[in-house]
Every structure is written in C-alpha cells, then in structure tokens.
C-alpha cells in the first residue's frame, strides 16, 4: 500500500473545493484507489494537502498519468501559486523499517529466530 501527499499553495481560493471534490470522485472510480482526505493548514488556509491511499504505486501512476486527471489538474493549476508538490510513500511495518536500516543484521537475526537460536 502507498500514500500520496499532494501539497498545493493557493493564490485563489474560489472553486478549489469543487475541483478537489471532482478529482476525488474521479479517483474513487480508479482501480487501486482506497481512500483520501484533505488537510487545510491551520496557520495558512491557502495551503492544502490531499493524502490518498492506493493499493500500489502502479495504480497511482496510472491515475496520475490519465487524461482525466491531467485535465483536472491543469484546471487546479490555474489557482496555485506554484506547481503542486507530489510525494509518494510506501506504508511499511516496523520490521521492514529495521530491515531498511540494517538489511544484513536484520536477516541474520531473523534466521537465528527461525532456527530456534
């Protein structure tokens, strides 16, 4: 599973809720879409972050490149101070995080536990 964070800094606030709602409704129909939420910065109401959850990066990439999303994104872009910033994160367990920090040590430890040592 992955999470996608889309940060947008608005120069104009009008119509943004309608556009975000439209893009969310369209995303909901895509294979691999799980959920999304919209966050508004408490200190700067013009800073909006959308967090969406997807089954895998391939599903997100397919939606991101689709004609439908590109067209809607172009429309949203006219309301922004600068282009949106998109970051994609893989959701991992604590064990997987340990593996990222020390792959060899983690594997050796797992082998000892599985061999009863």
C-alpha positions in Angstrom: 0.0 0.0 0.0 1.2 3.6 -0.6 0.2 7.0 0.4 0.4 10.0 -1.9 0.7 13.5 -0.5 -0.2 16.4 -2.8 0.7 19.8 -1.4 -0.9 22.8 -3.0 -0.4 26.5 -2.2 -3.4 28.5 -3.5 -3.3 32.0 -4.9 -7.1 31.9 -5.5 -9.4 30.0 -3.2 -12.6 30.2 -5.3 -13.7 27.0 -7.0 -11.0 24.9 -5.3 -13.4 22.8 -3.2 -15.4 22.0 -6.3 -12.3 20.9 -8.2 -10.9 18.9 -5.4 -14.3 17.1 -5.0 -14.4 16.4 -8.7 -10.9 14.9 -8.8 -11.6 12.8 -5.7 -14.8 11.4 -7.2 -13.0 10.5 -10.4 -10.1 8.9 -8.4 -12.6 6.8 -6.4 -13.6 5.0 -9.6 -10.0 4.0 -10.3 -8.7 0.5 -9.7 -6.4 0.5 -6.7 -7.9 3.6 -5.0 -8.6 3.1 -1.3 -9.2 6.5 0.3 -8.3 10.1 0.6 -8.6 13.1 2.9 -8.0 16.8 2.6 -6.0 18.8 5.2 -6.0 22.6 5.4 -3.1 24.2 7.2 -4.3 25.9 10.4 -1.8 28.7 10.0 -2.3 29.3 6.3 -5.7 28.4 4.9 -4.3 28.7 1.3 -2.0 25.7 2.0 -3.9 22.4 1.2 -2.6 18.9 1.4 -4.5 15.9 0.0 -3.5 12.5 1.2 -4.7 9.5 -0.8 -4.1 5.8 -0.2 -3.6 3.4 -3.1 -3.2 -0.4 -3.3 0.1 0.0 -5.1 2.3 2.6 -6.9 1.2 1.3 -10.3 -2.4 2.1 -9.7 -1.4 5.6 -8.6 0.9 6.2 -11.6 -1.8 5.0 -14.0 -4.3 7.5 -12.5 -1.7 10.3 -12.3 -0.9 10.0 -16.0 -4.6 9.6 -17.1 -6.1 12.2 -19.4 -8.9 12.8 -17.0 -6.6 13.6 -14.0 -4.2 15.7 -16.2 -7.1 17.8 -17.4 -8.5 18.4 -13.9 -5.0 19.0 -12.6 -4.5 21.7 -15.3 -7.6 23.4 -14.1 -6.5 23.3 -10.5 -3.1 24.6 -11.5 -4.6 27.9 -12.5 -5.4 28.6 -8.9 -2.0 27.8 -7.5 1.0 30.0 -6.6 3.4 27.3 -7.9 3.0 23.7 -9.2 1.7 21.1 -6.8 4.3 19.0 -5.0 3.6 15.3 -5.0 5.3 12.8 -2.7 4.7 9.1 -2.6 5.3 7.0 0.4 5.2 3.2 0.8 3.5 2.0 4.0 5.8 -0.4 5.8 5.9 -2.2 9.2 8.3 -1.6 12.0 10.2 -4.8 11.0 10.5 -3.6 7.4 11.9 -0.3 8.8 14.5 -2.3 10.7 15.4 -4.1 7.5 15.9 -0.7 5.7 18.3 0.4 8.5 20.4 -2.8 8.7 19.5 -5.4 6.0 22.2 -7.9 6.8 21.8 -7.7 10.6 18.0 -8.0 10.3 18.2 -11.0 8.1 20.8 -12.7 10.4 18.6 -12.1 13.4 15.5 -13.5 11.5 17.5 -16.6 10.6 18.6 -17.2 14.2 14.9 -16.9 15.4 13.6 -19.2 12.7 16.3 -21.8 13.5 15.4 -21.8 17.2 18.6 -19.9 18.2 
